[in-house]
Amino acid sequence: MRVTLLHGNPQNYSCNAYLVRGDSNEQEDVNSLVDVGIDGSICGEIENLCTGIGKKKVAQVVLTHGHYDHAAGLGVVVACYHPQVCAFAPGKHVDVLLLDGQFLRLGDRKFEVLHTPGHSEDSICLYCAEERTLFAGDTPLDVKTPGGSHPGELLASLERIASRDVATIYAGHASPITSGVPELLRRTIRNIRQSTLSYSYRGGASRP
């Protein structure tokens, strides 16, 4: 598996977009974009990458959630490459609604879809056990101090992620994390537990 971070237009605030390819660009590999950014400018970067002969440069797009900075450029990407678009919630250009626990092929690897509400109700992460890799979107995995208020769903999402064997995190805005991931997740969970949790999505009282 090869993961390429696409930066897009530096003049515009946007998310990290990632192109996932197979190690050898085999025909059965599924060239996949995880998030697309705000304006479609990543298409220029993709054109300069080797993505295999006789296959789509982008066959699949997976949105980690539908926020503007992650999905607004989808129309441009669809016009350029005509990929299948997968997301957890319906939206313009979305072809496939993902289910929690299902598996997708990205590049030459199998990824598990983890529904991880907390940042947004439609947030997902993508986990590859073979590579010990997680695409996290905007799920907040690096909470450095306790305090403040967090959605209660976030704690359950973090505990679920921490139950996996994760060595590398590709985040929605930060640089990739390639060391100390278990310790980072434990610290974040500890700090969230010491904060105020609110359950606005599905009701329920706040608790410390």
N, C-alpha and C positions, 0 to 999 in steps of 0.2 A: 504494500500500500504506500502510495505517495500522497502527501498532503501539501498543497501550495496555498499559502496565504495571499489573498488578492486584496490590494489596498484601495483600489478605486481612485476617484479624484480627491486629492488631498485638500482641496479647497472646500469640500463639503463634509459636514459631519455625517458619518456613516458607521456601520458595523464592520467587523471582520467578516469577509466571505472566504470560504475555503473550497478549493477544487480537489476532489478526491479521485485519484486514478489508480489503476493497478500497477504493480511493479514493472510489468512487461508490456502494457497496453494490448493485452489479448482481446480478441473479439468479444468474449463473454464478460469482460470487465465493464462496469457501468460507470462511465464518467459522471460524477455527481457533484453538484454545488450544494454546500450547506450555507444557506442564507445568500442574499444577492446584493444587499446594500441599497442605497437610496436612489441611484440615478442610472444604473446600467453601465457605468463607466468601466466595470470589471470586464466587459466583453472585449475591450481592446487588449487587456492583459491575456485573456484566454486565447486570443488569436495567435499569440506568440509562443504558445506552449505546444509541445508534442503530445497529442491525445490519442494517437492510434490512427492507422490508415483504414479508410472505408467505414468509419463509424462516426457518430455524432460527437462533436467536441463536448457538448453537455447533453447527456441523455436524461438526466434526472435532476430536479431541484428539490431539496428538503428544507422547509422553513422551520426554524426552531421556535418561532412564534410570529405573530402578524404585525408587530409594531413597525411603524413607518421606516425607521432606520435600517430595518432588516429586510423589508419586503417591498418598499416603494419602487425599486428598480425592476420588479418582476416582469412588467410588461415589455421592457426592452429586451431582457434576457429571453423571454418567450418568443419574441419576434425574431431574434437572432438564431436561436437554436431549436425551437419547438420541442422542448423537453416535456417529460411528464413531471407535474408539480405535485408534491406531497406536503400535507400540513395536517395539524391536529384539528383545526377548525376550518369551516368553509370560508372561502374568499374568492375574489376575482382571480381567474386563471388556475385555481386549485382543481386538480383532476382526481386526486386520491386523498381520502380522509384516513389518517393513520389511527391505529388503535394502540393503546398501551400494551406493551409486551410483544408486539409483533416484530418481525425481523425484516430488515431491508438489506439489499446488497449495494454497497457503495465501493466503487473501484473493484478490488478483488477480495473484499472482506464482507463479513456478515455483521450487521449492527442491530442491536436491540433498541427499540423505541421505548423510552422511559417518560411517561407523563409526569412532569415535575412542576406543578403549579406553585406559585409563590411570587415570582416576578410578574407573571400574567397567568390567567386561567388556562390559556392554550399552550403554555411553555412545554417543550420537550427537550430531553437530552438524547444523544445517540451514543450507545456504548458498544465497543468492540472488545470482546473478551480476549480474542487471540492477540490483539495488539495492546491490550490494557489501555485503551484510548477512549476519551470521552469528549464529544462535542457538546458544550454546555450552554450555548446561546447566552442569554443574560441571567441565567440562574446564578444568584450571588454565592459563590463558593469560597470567597476570601473575605470574611467578616472579621476584622482585626480586633475589635473591642466589643464588650457587652454594652447593652443599653439601647434606648430607642424602642421603636415598635416595628414588628415584622409580622407578615401574614402567618397565621398558624400553619397553613399548608406548607410553608417553606420548610419547617422543621422536618416534617415527614418526608418531603422530597430529598432533603440533605441526607437523612438517615438511609434512605433507599440508595442514593448514590454511593454513600460510604460503605454499603454492604458489598459493592462490587470491588474488584481488584483494579484500581485505576492508577496508572503511572504517568499518563500525559493528559493534560486538559487543554483543549482548544476553546478559548473563551470568545464571547461576542465582541469584546472591545479591548481586553488586556492582551498582553503578549502570551504566547503559549507557555504553560507551566510543565516543566519536564523533570522536576525533582521535588521531593518532600510532599507529594500529594496526600498521602494518608494523614500526615501530621496536620496539614492545612485543613483538611476536612474535619478532623477531630476538634481543632481549635474553633472553627466556624460553628460547628454544632454546639460546643460548649458556650460560646458567646451568644448564640441565638437563644439557648435555653435560659440564659441569664437576662434576657430582654423581655419586653412585653409582647405577647402574641395575640393577634386579633384574628377572628374567624369571619371576616366580612363576606367571603365567597359563599359559604353555605350556612351562615348563621352561627350562633353560639356566642357565649360570653367571652370577653377578653380575660386573660389570666396572666399573672407575672411569670 
